């Protein structure tokens, strides 16, 4: 579960930096981290190992 929390934190960091700097690349990277966190969370929630 630590991986999920780390990816959520990275998502928030990249999105905030992207909004402040008005740079869409940071928002895209944040979205990728967010999707990765959601996918890993979904796998662990369904009873999978998640890693």
ModelCIF file with pLDDT and N, C-alpha, C, O atoms, coordinates in Angstrom:
data_MODEL
#
_entry.id   MODEL 
#
_entity.id                         1 
_entity.type                       polymer 
_entity.pdbx_number_of_molecules   1 
#
_entity_poly.entity_id                      1 
_entity_poly.type                           'polypeptide(L)' 
_entity_poly.nstd_linkage                   no 
_entity_poly.nstd_monomer                   no 
_entity_poly.pdbx_seq_one_letter_code       
;(UNK)(UNK)(UNK)(UNK)(UNK)(UNK)(UNK)(UNK)(UNK)(UNK)(UNK)(UNK)(UNK)(UNK)(UNK)(UNK)
(UNK)(UNK)(UNK)(UNK)(UNK)(UNK)(UNK)(UNK)(UNK)(UNK)(UNK)(UNK)(UNK)(UNK)(UNK)(UNK)
(UNK)(UNK)(UNK)(UNK)(UNK)(UNK)(UNK)(UNK)(UNK)(UNK)(UNK)(UNK)(UNK)(UNK)(UNK)(UNK)
(UNK)(UNK)(UNK)
;
_entity_poly.pdbx_seq_one_letter_code_can   XXXXXXXXXXXXXXXXXXXXXXXXXXXXXXXXXXXXXXXXXXXXXXXXXXX 
_entity_poly.pdbx_strand_id                 A 
#
loop_
_entity_poly_seq.entity_id 
_entity_poly_seq.num 
_entity_poly_seq.mon_id 
_entity_poly_seq.hetero 
1 1  UNK n 
1 2  UNK n 
1 3  UNK n 
1 4  UNK n 
1 5  UNK n 
1 6  UNK n 
1 7  UNK n 
1 8  UNK n 
1 9  UNK n 
1 10 UNK n 
1 11 UNK n 
1 12 UNK n 
1 13 UNK n 
1 14 UNK n 
1 15 UNK n 
1 16 UNK n 
1 17 UNK n 
1 18 UNK n 
1 19 UNK n 
1 20 UNK n 
1 21 UNK n 
1 22 UNK n 
1 23 UNK n 
1 24 UNK n 
1 25 UNK n 
1 26 UNK n 
1 27 UNK n 
1 28 UNK n 
1 29 UNK n 
1 30 UNK n 
1 31 UNK n 
1 32 UNK n 
1 33 UNK n 
1 34 UNK n 
1 35 UNK n 
1 36 UNK n 
1 37 UNK n 
1 38 UNK n 
1 39 UNK n 
1 40 UNK n 
1 41 UNK n 
1 42 UNK n 
1 43 UNK n 
1 44 UNK n 
1 45 UNK n 
1 46 UNK n 
1 47 UNK n 
1 48 UNK n 
1 49 UNK n 
1 50 UNK n 
1 51 UNK n 
#
_struct_asym.id          A 
_struct_asym.entity_id   1 
#
loop_
_ma_qa_metric.id 
_ma_qa_metric.mode 
_ma_qa_metric.name 
_ma_qa_metric.software_group_id 
_ma_qa_metric.type 
1 global pLDDT . pLDDT 
2 local  pLDDT . pLDDT 
#
_ma_qa_metric_global.metric_id      1 
_ma_qa_metric_global.metric_value   88.47 
_ma_qa_metric_global.model_id       1 
_ma_qa_metric_global.ordinal_id     1 
#
loop_
_ma_qa_metric_local.label_asym_id 
_ma_qa_metric_local.label_comp_id 
_ma_qa_metric_local.label_seq_id 
_ma_qa_metric_local.metric_id 
_ma_qa_metric_local.metric_value 
_ma_qa_metric_local.model_id 
_ma_qa_metric_local.ordinal_id 
A UNK 1  2 81.00 1 1  
A UNK 2  2 85.00 1 2  
A UNK 3  2 84.00 1 3  
A UNK 4  2 89.00 1 4  
A UNK 5  2 91.00 1 5  
A UNK 6  2 92.00 1 6  
A UNK 7  2 90.00 1 7  
A UNK 8  2 92.00 1 8  
A UNK 9  2 93.00 1 9  
A UNK 10 2 92.00 1 10 
A UNK 11 2 94.00 1 11 
A UNK 12 2 95.00 1 12 
A UNK 13 2 94.00 1 13 
A UNK 14 2 93.00 1 14 
A UNK 15 2 94.00 1 15 
A UNK 16 2 95.00 1 16 
A UNK 17 2 94.00 1 17 
A UNK 18 2 94.00 1 18 
A UNK 19 2 95.00 1 19 
A UNK 20 2 95.00 1 20 
A UNK 21 2 95.00 1 21 
A UNK 22 2 94.00 1 22 
A UNK 23 2 93.00 1 23 
A UNK 24 2 94.00 1 24 
A UNK 25 2 94.00 1 25 
A UNK 26 2 94.00 1 26 
A UNK 27 2 94.00 1 27 
A UNK 28 2 94.00 1 28 
A UNK 29 2 93.00 1 29 
A UNK 30 2 93.00 1 30 
A UNK 31 2 94.00 1 31 
A UNK 32 2 94.00 1 32 
A UNK 33 2 92.00 1 33 
A UNK 34 2 94.00 1 34 
A UNK 35 2 96.00 1 35 
A UNK 36 2 92.00 1 36 
A UNK 37 2 92.00 1 37 
A UNK 38 2 93.00 1 38 
A UNK 39 2 93.00 1 39 
A UNK 40 2 90.00 1 40 
A UNK 41 2 91.00 1 41 
A UNK 42 2 91.00 1 42 
A UNK 43 2 88.00 1 43 
A UNK 44 2 86.00 1 44 
A UNK 45 2 81.00 1 45 
A UNK 46 2 79.00 1 46 
A UNK 47 2 70.00 1 47 
A UNK 48 2 62.00 1 48 
A UNK 49 2 60.00 1 49 
A UNK 50 2 50.00 1 50 
A UNK 51 2 54.00 1 51 
#
loop_
_atom_site.group_PDB 
_atom_site.id 
_atom_site.type_symbol 
_atom_site.label_atom_id 
_atom_site.label_alt_id 
_atom_site.label_comp_id 
_atom_site.label_asym_id 
_atom_site.label_entity_id 
_atom_site.label_seq_id 
_atom_site.pdbx_PDB_ins_code 
_atom_site.Cartn_x 
_atom_site.Cartn_y 
_atom_site.Cartn_z 
_atom_site.occupancy 
_atom_site.B_iso_or_equiv 
_atom_site.pdbx_formal_charge 
_atom_site.auth_seq_id 
_atom_site.auth_comp_id 
_atom_site.auth_asym_id 
_atom_site.auth_atom_id 
_atom_site.pdbx_PDB_model_num 
ATOM 1   N N  . UNK A 1 1  ? 0.815  -1.194  0.000   1.00 81.00 ? 1  UNK A N  1 
ATOM 2   C CA . UNK A 1 1  ? 0.000  0.000   0.000   1.00 81.00 ? 1  UNK A CA 1 
ATOM 3   C C  . UNK A 1 1  ? 0.861  1.262   0.000   1.00 81.00 ? 1  UNK A C  1 
ATOM 4   O O  . UNK A 1 1  ? 0.386  2.337   -0.364  1.00 81.00 ? 1  UNK A O  1 
ATOM 5   N N  . UNK A 1 2  ? 2.129  1.134   0.408   1.00 85.00 ? 2  UNK A N  1 
ATOM 6   C CA . UNK A 1 2  ? 3.013  2.301   0.411   1.00 85.00 ? 2  UNK A CA 1 
ATOM 7   C C  . UNK A 1 2  ? 3.192  2.856   -0.993  1.00 85.00 ? 2  UNK A C  1 
ATOM 8   O O  . UNK A 1 2  ? 3.318  4.067   -1.172  1.00 85.00 ? 2  UNK A O  1 
ATOM 9   N N  . UNK A 1 3  ? 3.203  1.972   -1.993  1.00 84.00 ? 3  UNK A N  1 
ATOM 10  C CA . UNK A 1 3  ? 3.378  2.426   -3.364  1.00 84.00 ? 3  UNK A CA 1 
ATOM 11  C C  . UNK A 1 3  ? 2.210  3.297   -3.812  1.00 84.00 ? 3  UNK A C  1 
ATOM 12  O O  . UNK A 1 3  ? 2.391  4.273   -4.540  1.00 84.00 ? 3  UNK A O  1 
ATOM 13  N N  . UNK A 1 4  ? 1.028  2.937   -3.374  1.00 89.00 ? 4  UNK A N  1 
ATOM 14  C CA . UNK A 1 4  ? -0.158 3.713   -3.740  1.00 89.00 ? 4  UNK A CA 1 
ATOM 15  C C  . UNK A 1 4  ? -0.080 5.106   -3.120  1.00 89.00 ? 4  UNK A C  1 
ATOM 16  O O  . UNK A 1 4  ? -0.334 6.102   -3.797  1.00 89.00 ? 4  UNK A O  1 
ATOM 17  N N  . UNK A 1 5  ? 0.268  5.178   -1.844  1.00 91.00 ? 5  UNK A N  1 
ATOM 18  C CA . UNK A 1 5  ? 0.355  6.475   -1.180  1.00 91.00 ? 5  UNK A CA 1 
ATOM 19  C C  . UNK A 1 5  ? 1.447  7.348   -1.788  1.00 91.00 ? 5  UNK A C  1 
ATOM 20  O O  . UNK A 1 5  ? 1.270  8.557   -1.936  1.00 91.00 ? 5  UNK A O  1 
ATOM 21  N N  . UNK A 1 6  ? 2.572  6.735   -2.139  1.00 92.00 ? 6  UNK A N  1 
ATOM 22  C CA . UNK A 1 6  ? 3.651  7.484   -2.767  1.00 92.00 ? 6  UNK A CA 1 
ATOM 23  C C  . UNK A 1 6  ? 3.213  8.032   -4.118  1.00 92.00 ? 6  UNK A C  1 
ATOM 24  O O  . UNK A 1 6  ? 3.517  9.178   -4.452  1.00 92.00 ? 6  UNK A O  1 
ATOM 25  N N  . UNK A 1 7  ? 2.507  7.228   -4.890  1.00 90.00 ? 7  UNK A N  1 
ATOM 26  C CA . UNK A 1 7  ? 2.053  7.687   -6.206  1.00 90.00 ? 7  UNK A CA 1 
ATOM 27  C C  . UNK A 1 7  ? 0.978  8.764   -6.087  1.00 90.00 ? 7  UNK A C  1 
ATOM 28  O O  . UNK A 1 7  ? 0.916  9.667   -6.920  1.00 90.00 ? 7  UNK A O  1 
ATOM 29  N N  . UNK A 1 8  ? 0.140  8.679   -5.074  1.00 92.00 ? 8  UNK A N  1 
ATOM 30  C CA . UNK A 1 8  ? -0.855 9.738   -4.853  1.00 92.00 ? 8  UNK A CA 1 
ATOM 31  C C  . UNK A 1 8  ? -0.158 11.042  -4.497  1.00 92.00 ? 8  UNK A C  1 
ATOM 32  O O  . UNK A 1 8  ? -0.538 12.106  -4.987  1.00 92.00 ? 8  UNK A O  1 
ATOM 33  N N  . UNK A 1 9  ? 0.864  10.964  -3.645  1.00 93.00 ? 9  UNK A N  1 
ATOM 34  C CA . UNK A 1 9  ? 1.620  12.164  -3.290  1.00 93.00 ? 9  UNK A CA 1 
ATOM 35  C C  . UNK A 1 9  ? 2.316  12.758  -4.515  1.00 93.00 ? 9  UNK A C  1 
ATOM 36  O O  . UNK A 1 9  ? 2.339  13.976  -4.688  1.00 93.00 ? 9  UNK A O  1 
ATOM 37  N N  . UNK A 1 10 ? 2.876  11.905  -5.354  1.00 92.00 ? 10 UNK A N  1 
ATOM 38  C CA . UNK A 1 10 ? 3.531  12.388  -6.574  1.00 92.00 ? 10 UNK A CA 1 
ATOM 39  C C  . UNK A 1 10 ? 2.508  13.011  -7.528  1.00 92.00 ? 10 UNK A C  1 
ATOM 40  O O  . UNK A 1 10 ? 2.805  13.996  -8.204  1.00 92.00 ? 10 UNK A O  1 
ATOM 41  N N  . UNK A 1 11 ? 1.319  12.441  -7.578  1.00 94.00 ? 11 UNK A N  1 
ATOM 42  C CA . UNK A 1 11 ? 0.259  13.006  -8.412  1.00 94.00 ? 11 UNK A CA 1 
ATOM 43  C C  . UNK A 1 11 ? -0.070 14.426  -7.967  1.00 94.00 ? 11 UNK A C  1 
ATOM 44  O O  . UNK A 1 11 ? -0.126 15.346  -8.783  1.00 94.00 ? 11 UNK A O  1 
ATOM 45  N N  . UNK A 1 12 ? -0.286 14.592  -6.672  1.00 95.00 ? 12 UNK A N  1 
ATOM 46  C CA . UNK A 1 12 ? -0.621 15.916  -6.156  1.00 95.00 ? 12 UNK A CA 1 
ATOM 47  C C  . UNK A 1 12 ? 0.505  16.913  -6.394  1.00 95.00 ? 12 UNK A C  1 
ATOM 48  O O  . UNK A 1 12 ? 0.256  18.065  -6.753  1.00 95.00 ? 12 UNK A O  1 
ATOM 49  N N  . UNK A 1 13 ? 1.736  16.472  -6.196  1.00 94.00 ? 13 UNK A N  1 
ATOM 50  C CA . UNK A 1 13 ? 2.884  17.348  -6.410  1.00 94.00 ? 13 UNK A CA 1 
ATOM 51  C C  . UNK A 1 13 ? 2.967  17.809  -7.859  1.00 94.00 ? 13 UNK A C  1 
ATOM 52  O O  . UNK A 1 13 ? 3.097  19.006  -8.114  1.00 94.00 ? 13 UNK A O  1 
ATOM 53  N N  . UNK A 1 14 ? 2.894  16.887  -8.808  1.00 93.00 ? 14 UNK A N  1 
ATOM 54  C CA . UNK A 1 14 ? 3.002  17.248  -10.217 1.00 93.00 ? 14 UNK A CA 1 
ATOM 55  C C  . UNK A 1 14 ? 1.838  18.130  -10.669 1.00 93.00 ? 14 UNK A C  1 
ATOM 56  O O  . UNK A 1 14 ? 2.038  19.063  -11.447 1.00 93.00 ? 14 UNK A O  1 
ATOM 57  N N  . UNK A 1 15 ? 0.642  17.849  -10.196 1.00 94.00 ? 15 UNK A N  1 
ATOM 58  C CA . UNK A 1 15 ? -0.515 18.656  -10.606 1.00 94.00 ? 15 UNK A CA 1 
ATOM 59  C C  . UNK A 1 15 ? -0.409 20.075  -10.047 1.00 94.00 ? 15 UNK A C  1 
ATOM 60  O O  . UNK A 1 15 ? -0.693 21.041  -10.756 1.00 94.00 ? 15 UNK A O  1 
ATOM 61  N N  . UNK A 1 16 ? -0.008 20.207  -8.794  1.00 95.00 ? 16 UNK A N  1 
ATOM 62  C CA . UNK A 1 16 ? 0.136  21.543  -8.204  1.00 95.00 ? 16 UNK A CA 1 
ATOM 63  C C  . UNK A 1 16 ? 1.214  22.338  -8.930  1.00 95.00 ? 16 UNK A C  1 
ATOM 64  O O  . UNK A 1 16 ? 1.013  23.513  -9.238  1.00 95.00 ? 16 UNK A O  1 
ATOM 65  N N  . UNK A 1 17 ? 2.351  21.715  -9.204  1.00 94.00 ? 17 UNK A N  1 
ATOM 66  C CA . UNK A 1 17 ? 3.416  22.406  -9.932  1.00 94.00 ? 17 UNK A CA 1 
ATOM 67  C C  . UNK A 1 17 ? 2.952  22.764  -11.335 1.00 94.00 ? 17 UNK A C  1 
ATOM 68  O O  . UNK A 1 17 ? 3.274  23.842  -11.836 1.00 94.00 ? 17 UNK A O  1 
ATOM 69  N N  . UNK A 1 18 ? 2.203  21.880  -11.972 1.00 94.00 ? 18 UNK A N  1 
ATOM 70  C CA . UNK A 1 18 ? 1.684  22.161  -13.313 1.00 94.00 ? 18 UNK A CA 1 
ATOM 71  C C  . UNK A 1 18 ? 0.709  23.318  -13.335 1.00 94.00 ? 18 UNK A C  1 
ATOM 72  O O  . UNK A 1 18 ? 0.711  24.120  -14.268 1.00 94.00 ? 18 UNK A O  1 
ATOM 73  N N  . UNK A 1 19 ? -0.118 23.409  -12.321 1.00 95.00 ? 19 UNK A N  1 
ATOM 74  C CA . UNK A 1 19 ? -1.080 24.513  -12.257 1.00 95.00 ? 19 UNK A CA 1 
ATOM 75  C C  . UNK A 1 19 ? -0.360 25.831  -11.968 1.00 95.00 ? 19 UNK A C  1 
ATOM 76  O O  . UNK A 1 19 ? -0.675 26.859  -12.568 1.00 95.00 ? 19 UNK A O  1 
ATOM 77  N N  . UNK A 1 20 ? 0.600  25.797  -11.055 1.00 95.00 ? 20 UNK A N  1 
ATOM 78  C CA . UNK A 1 20 ? 1.316  27.025  -10.704 1.00 95.00 ? 20 UNK A CA 1 
ATOM 79  C C  . UNK A 1 20 ? 2.135  27.532  -11.884 1.00 95.00 ? 20 UNK A C  1 
ATOM 80  O O  . UNK A 1 20 ? 2.140  28.730  -12.169 1.00 95.00 ? 20 UNK A O  1 
ATOM 81  N N  . UNK A 1 21 ? 2.830  26.624  -12.573 1.00 95.00 ? 21 UNK A N  1 
ATOM 82  C CA . UNK A 1 21 ? 3.709  27.054  -13.666 1.00 95.00 ? 21 UNK A CA 1 
ATOM 83  C C  . UNK A 1 21 ? 2.981  27.130  -15.004 1.00 95.00 ? 21 UNK A C  1 
ATOM 84  O O  . UNK A 1 21 ? 3.571  27.546  -16.002 1.00 95.00 ? 21 UNK A O  1 
ATOM 85  N N  . UNK A 1 22 ? 1.716  26.738  -15.041 1.00 94.00 ? 22 UNK A N  1 
ATOM 86  C CA . UNK A 1 22 ? 0.913  26.735  -16.266 1.00 94.00 ? 22 UNK A CA 1 
ATOM 87  C C  . UNK A 1 22 ? 1.563  25.898  -17.367 1.00 94.00 ? 22 UNK A C  1 
ATOM 88  O O  . UNK A 1 22 ? 1.548  26.271  -18.540 1.00 94.00 ? 22 UNK A O  1 
ATOM 89  N N  . UNK A 1 23 ? 2.125  24.778  -16.974 1.00 93.00 ? 23 UNK A N  1 
ATOM 90  C CA . UNK A 1 23 ? 2.814  23.901  -17.909 1.00 93.00 ? 23 UNK A CA 1 
ATOM 91  C C  . UNK A 1 23 ? 2.010  22.610  -18.066 1.00 93.00 ? 23 UNK A C  1 
ATOM 92  O O  . UNK A 1 23 ? 1.872  21.854  -17.104 1.00 93.00 ? 23 UNK A O  1 
ATOM 93  N N  . UNK A 1 24 ? 1.479  22.346  -19.257 1.00 94.00 ? 24 UNK A N  1 
ATOM 94  C CA . UNK A 1 24 ? 0.655  21.149  -19.443 1.00 94.00 ? 24 UNK A CA 1 
ATOM 95  C C  . UNK A 1 24 ? 1.443  19.840  -19.333 1.00 94.00 ? 24 UNK A C  1 
ATOM 96  O O  . UNK A 1 24 ? 0.861  18.793  -19.048 1.00 94.00 ? 24 UNK A O  1 
ATOM 97  N N  . UNK A 1 25 ? 2.756  19.887  -19.555 1.00 94.00 ? 25 UNK A N  1 
ATOM 98  C CA . UNK A 1 25 ? 3.554  18.669  -19.433 1.00 94.00 ? 25 UNK A CA 1 
ATOM 99  C C  . UNK A 1 25 ? 3.507  18.131  -18.005 1.00 94.00 ? 25 UNK A C  1 
ATOM 100 O O  . UNK A 1 25 ? 3.396  16.922  -17.804 1.00 94.00 ? 25 UNK A O  1 
ATOM 101 N N  . UNK A 1 26 ? 3.590  19.015  -17.017 1.00 94.00 ? 26 UNK A N  1 
ATOM 102 C CA . UNK A 1 26 ? 3.521  18.587  -15.626 1.00 94.00 ? 26 UNK A CA 1 
ATOM 103 C C  . UNK A 1 26 ? 2.150  18.003  -15.297 1.00 94.00 ? 26 UNK A C  1 
ATOM 104 O O  . UNK A 1 26 ? 2.042  17.061  -14.512 1.00 94.00 ? 26 UNK A O  1 
ATOM 105 N N  . UNK A 1 27 ? 1.110  18.563  -15.898 1.00 94.00 ? 27 UNK A N  1 
ATOM 106 C CA . UNK A 1 27 ? -0.232 18.029  -15.672 1.00 94.00 ? 27 UNK A CA 1 
ATOM 107 C C  . UNK A 1 27 ? -0.374 16.633  -16.276 1.00 94.00 ? 27 UNK A C  1 
ATOM 108 O O  . UNK A 1 27 ? -1.033 15.768  -15.698 1.00 94.00 ? 27 UNK A O  1 
ATOM 109 N N  . UNK A 1 28 ? 0.240  16.415  -17.432 1.00 94.00 ? 28 UNK A N  1 
ATOM 110 C CA . UNK A 1 28 ? 0.190  15.099  -18.067 1.00 94.00 ? 28 UNK A CA 1 
ATOM 111 C C  . UNK A 1 28 ? 0.936  14.076  -17.215 1.00 94.00 ? 28 UNK A C  1 
ATOM 112 O O  . UNK A 1 28 ? 0.451  12.964  -17.010 1.00 94.00 ? 28 UNK A O  1 
ATOM 113 N N  . UNK A 1 29 ? 2.118  14.451  -16.719 1.00 93.00 ? 29 UNK A N  1 
ATOM 114 C CA . UNK A 1 29 ? 2.883  13.543  -15.860 1.00 93.00 ? 29 UNK A CA 1 
ATOM 115 C C  . UNK A 1 29 ? 2.091  13.251  -14.583 1.00 93.00 ? 29 UNK A C  1 
ATOM 116 O O  . UNK A 1 29 ? 2.077  12.113  -14.114 1.00 93.00 ? 29 UNK A O  1 
ATOM 117 N N  . UNK A 1 30 ? 1.440  14.260  -14.021 1.00 93.00 ? 30 UNK A N  1 
ATOM 118 C CA . UNK A 1 30 ? 0.603  14.052  -12.840 1.00 93.00 ? 30 UNK A CA 1 
ATOM 119 C C  . UNK A 1 30 ? -0.555 13.116  -13.123 1.00 93.00 ? 30 UNK A C  1 
ATOM 120 O O  . UNK A 1 30 ? -0.909 12.286  -12.286 1.00 93.00 ? 30 UNK A O  1 
ATOM 121 N N  . UNK A 1 31 ? -1.146 13.248  -14.301 1.00 94.00 ? 31 UNK A N  1 
ATOM 122 C CA . UNK A 1 31 ? -2.243 12.360  -14.672 1.00 94.00 ? 31 UNK A CA 1 
ATOM 123 C C  . UNK A 1 31 ? -1.757 10.916  -14.813 1.00 94.00 ? 31 UNK A C  1 
ATOM 124 O O  . UNK A 1 31 ? -2.468 9.981   -14.445 1.00 94.00 ? 31 UNK A O  1 
ATOM 125 N N  . UNK A 1 32 ? -0.558 10.739  -15.339 1.00 94.00 ? 32 UNK A N  1 
ATOM 126 C CA . UNK A 1 32 ? -0.004 9.385   -15.467 1.00 94.00 ? 32 UNK A CA 1 
ATOM 127 C C  . UNK A 1 32 ? 0.234  8.772   -14.088 1.00 94.00 ? 32 UNK A C  1 
ATOM 128 O O  . UNK A 1 32 ? -0.074 7.601   -13.862 1.00 94.00 ? 32 UNK A O  1 
ATOM 129 N N  . UNK A 1 33 ? 0.786  9.569   -13.165 1.00 92.00 ? 33 UNK A N  1 
ATOM 130 C CA . UNK A 1 33 ? 0.977  9.072   -11.802 1.00 92.00 ? 33 UNK A CA 1 
ATOM 131 C C  . UNK A 1 33 ? -0.378 8.757   -11.158 1.00 92.00 ? 33 UNK A C  1 
ATOM 132 O O  . UNK A 1 33 ? -0.505 7.760   -10.447 1.00 92.00 ? 33 UNK A O  1 
ATOM 133 N N  . UNK A 1 34 ? -1.376 9.586   -11.399 1.00 94.00 ? 34 UNK A N  1 
ATOM 134 C CA . UNK A 1 34 ? -2.701 9.347   -10.841 1.00 94.00 ? 34 UNK A CA 1 
ATOM 135 C C  . UNK A 1 34 ? -3.330 8.076   -11.379 1.00 94.00 ? 34 UNK A C  1 
ATOM 136 O O  . UNK A 1 34 ? -3.924 7.304   -10.627 1.00 94.00 ? 34 UNK A O  1 
ATOM 137 N N  . UNK A 1 35 ? -3.201 7.858   -12.676 1.00 96.00 ? 35 UNK A N  1 
ATOM 138 C CA . UNK A 1 35 ? -3.739 6.645   -13.273 1.00 96.00 ? 35 UNK A CA 1 
ATOM 139 C C  . UNK A 1 35 ? -3.013 5.420   -12.723 1.00 96.00 ? 35 UNK A C  1 
ATOM 140 O O  . UNK A 1 35 ? -3.635 4.396   -12.441 1.00 96.00 ? 35 UNK A O  1 
ATOM 141 N N  . UNK A 1 36 ? -1.704 5.531   -12.575 1.00 92.00 ? 36 UNK A N  1 
ATOM 142 C CA . UNK A 1 36 ? -0.908 4.431   -12.037 1.00 92.00 ? 36 UNK A CA 1 
ATOM 143 C C  . UNK A 1 36 ? -1.321 4.115   -10.592 1.00 92.00 ? 36 UNK A C  1 
ATOM 144 O O  . UNK A 1 36 ? -1.442 2.948   -10.222 1.00 92.00 ? 36 UNK A O  1 
ATOM 145 N N  . UNK A 1 37 ? -1.533 5.146   -9.790  1.00 92.00 ? 37 UNK A N  1 
ATOM 146 C CA . UNK A 1 37 ? -1.951 4.947   -8.402  1.00 92.00 ? 37 UNK A CA 1 
ATOM 147 C C  . UNK A 1 37 ? -3.332 4.295   -8.346  1.00 92.00 ? 37 UNK A C  1 
ATOM 148 O O  . UNK A 1 37 ? -3.566 3.388   -7.547  1.00 92.00 ? 37 UNK A O  1 
ATOM 149 N N  . UNK A 1 38 ? -4.230 4.758   -9.186  1.00 93.00 ? 38 UNK A N  1 
ATOM 150 C CA . UNK A 1 38 ? -5.582 4.190   -9.202  1.00 93.00 ? 38 UNK A CA 1 
ATOM 151 C C  . UNK A 1 38 ? -5.547 2.729   -9.631  1.00 93.00 ? 38 UNK A C  1 
ATOM 152 O O  . UNK A 1 38 ? -6.221 1.889   -9.035  1.00 93.00 ? 38 UNK A O  1 
ATOM 153 N N  . UNK A 1 39 ? -4.770 2.426   -10.652 1.00 93.00 ? 39 UNK A N  1 
ATOM 154 C CA . UNK A 1 39 ? -4.684 1.062   -11.149 1.00 93.00 ? 39 UNK A CA 1 
ATOM 155 C C  . UNK A 1 39 ? -4.098 0.130   -10.091 1.00 93.00 ? 39 UNK A C  1 
ATOM 156 O O  . UNK A 1 39 ? -4.598 -0.977  -9.893  1.00 93.00 ? 39 UNK A O  1 
ATOM 157 N N  . UNK A 1 40 ? -3.045 0.573   -9.414  1.00 90.00 ? 40 UNK A N  1 
ATOM 158 C CA . UNK A 1 40 ? -2.435 -0.237  -8.365  1.00 90.00 ? 40 UNK A CA 1 
ATOM 159 C C  . UNK A 1 40 ? -3.373 -0.408  -7.176  1.00 90.00 ? 40 UNK A C  1 
ATOM 160 O O  . UNK A 1 40 ? -3.450 -1.489  -6.592  1.00 90.00 ? 40 UNK A O  1 
ATOM 161 N N  . UNK A 1 41 ? -4.084 0.656   -6.819  1.00 91.00 ? 41 UNK A N  1 
ATOM 162 C CA . UNK A 1 41 ? -5.049 0.575   -5.721  1.00 91.00 ? 41 UNK A CA 1 
ATOM 163 C C  . UNK A 1 41 ? -6.158 -0.410  -6.061  1.00 91.00 ? 41 UNK A C  1 
ATOM 164 O O  . UNK A 1 41 ? -6.578 -1.194  -5.210  1.00 91.00 ? 41 UNK A O  1 
ATOM 165 N N  . UNK A 1 42 ? -6.631 -0.371  -7.298  1.00 91.00 ? 42 UNK A N  1 
ATOM 166 C CA . UNK A 1 42 ? -7.700 -1.266  -7.730  1.00 91.00 ? 42 UNK A CA 1 
ATOM 167 C C  . UNK A 1 42 ? -7.240 -2.724  -7.676  1.00 91.00 ? 42 UNK A C  1 
ATOM 168 O O  . UNK A 1 42 ? -8.004 -3.603  -7.275  1.00 91.00 ? 42 UNK A O  1 
ATOM 169 N N  . UNK A 1 43 ? -5.997 -2.979  -8.078  1.00 88.00 ? 43 UNK A N  1 
ATOM 170 C CA . UNK A 1 43 ? -5.478 -4.338  -8.042  1.00 88.00 ? 43 UNK A CA 1 
ATOM 171 C C  . UNK A 1 43 ? -5.351 -4.844  -6.608  1.00 88.00 ? 43 UNK A C  1 
ATOM 172 O O  . UNK A 1 43 ? -5.695 -5.992  -6.327  1.00 88.00 ? 43 UNK A O  1 
ATOM 173 N N  . UNK A 1 44 ? -4.868 -4.010  -5.707  1.00 86.00 ? 44 UNK A N  1 
ATOM 174 C CA . UNK A 1 44 ? -4.712 -4.436  -4.318  1.00 86.00 ? 44 UNK A CA 1 
ATOM 175 C C  . UNK A 1 44 ? -6.071 -4.589  -3.637  1.00 86.00 ? 44 UNK A C  1 
ATOM 176 O O  . UNK A 1 44 ? -6.239 -5.449  -2.772  1.00 86.00 ? 44 UNK A O  1 
ATOM 177 N N  . UNK A 1 45 ? -7.036 -3.760  -4.021  1.00 81.00 ? 45 UNK A N  1 
ATOM 178 C CA . UNK A 1 45 ? -8.369 -3.840  -3.433  1.00 81.00 ? 45 UNK A CA 1 
ATOM 179 C C  . UNK A 1 45 ? -9.079 -5.129  -3.848  1.00 81.00 ? 45 UNK A C  1 
ATOM 180 O O  . UNK A 1 45 ? -9.836 -5.705  -3.067  1.00 81.00 ? 45 UNK A O  1 
ATOM 181 N N  . UNK A 1 46 ? -8.833 -5.573  -5.067  1.00 79.00 ? 46 UNK A N  1 
ATOM 182 C CA . UNK A 1 46 ? -9.484 -6.785  -5.581  1.00 79.00 ? 46 UNK A CA 1 
ATOM 183 C C  . UNK A 1 46 ? -8.829 -8.065  -5.067  1.00 79.00 ? 46 UNK A C  1 
ATOM 184 O O  . UNK A 1 46 ? -9.221 -9.163  -5.462  1.00 79.00 ? 46 UNK A O  1 
ATOM 185 N N  . UNK A 1 47 ? -7.845 -7.933  -4.198  1.00 70.00 ? 47 UNK A N  1 
ATOM 186 C CA . UNK A 1 47 ? -7.232 -9.112  -3.625  1.00 70.00 ? 47 UNK A CA 1 
ATOM 187 C C  . UNK A 1 47 ? -5.945 -9.536  -4.292  1.00 70.00 ? 47 UNK A C  1 
ATOM 188 O O  . UNK A 1 47 ? -5.347 -10.542 -3.912  1.00 70.00 ? 47 UNK A O  1 
ATOM 189 N N  . UNK A 1 48 ? -5.508 -8.772  -5.292  1.00 62.00 ? 48 UNK A N  1 
ATOM 190 C CA . UNK A 1 48 ? -4.246 -9.093  -5.939  1.00 62.00 ? 48 UNK A CA 1 
ATOM 191 C C  . UNK A 1 48 ? -3.069 -8.612  -5.120  1.00 62.00 ? 48 UNK A C  1 
ATOM 192 O O  . UNK A 1 48 ? -3.232 -7.894  -4.133  1.00 62.00 ? 48 UNK A O  1 
ATOM 193 N N  . UNK A 1 49 ? -1.899 -9.008  -5.535  1.00 60.00 ? 49 UNK A N  1 
ATOM 194 C CA . UNK A 1 49 ? -0.694 -8.587  -4.814  1.00 60.00 ? 49 UNK A CA 1 
ATOM 195 C C  . UNK A 1 49 ? -0.409 -7.119  -5.047  1.00 60.00 ? 49 UNK A C  1 
ATOM 196 O O  . UNK A 1 49 ? 0.031  -6.417  -4.136  1.00 60.00 ? 49 UNK A O  1 
ATOM 197 N N  . UNK A 1 50 ? -0.653 -6.648  -6.258  1.00 50.00 ? 50 UNK A N  1 
ATOM 198 C CA . UNK A 1 50 ? -0.416 -5.246  -6.560  1.00 50.00 ? 50 UNK A CA 1 
ATOM 199 C C  . UNK A 1 50 ? 1.006  -4.939  -6.941  1.00 50.00 ? 50 UNK A C  1 
ATOM 200 O O  . UNK A 1 50 ? 1.346  -3.781  -7.187  1.00 50.00 ? 50 UNK A O  1 
ATOM 201 N N  . UNK A 1 51 ? 1.821  -5.922  -6.994  1.00 54.00 ? 51 UNK A N  1 
ATOM 202 C CA . UNK A 1 51 ? 3.220  -5.678  -7.366  1.00 54.00 ? 51 UNK A CA 1 
ATOM 203 C C  . UNK A 1 51 ? 3.751  -6.900  -8.054  1.00 54.00 ? 51 UNK A C  1 
ATOM 204 O O  . UNK A 1 51 ? 4.914  -6.924  -8.457  1.00 54.00 ? 51 UNK A O  1 
#
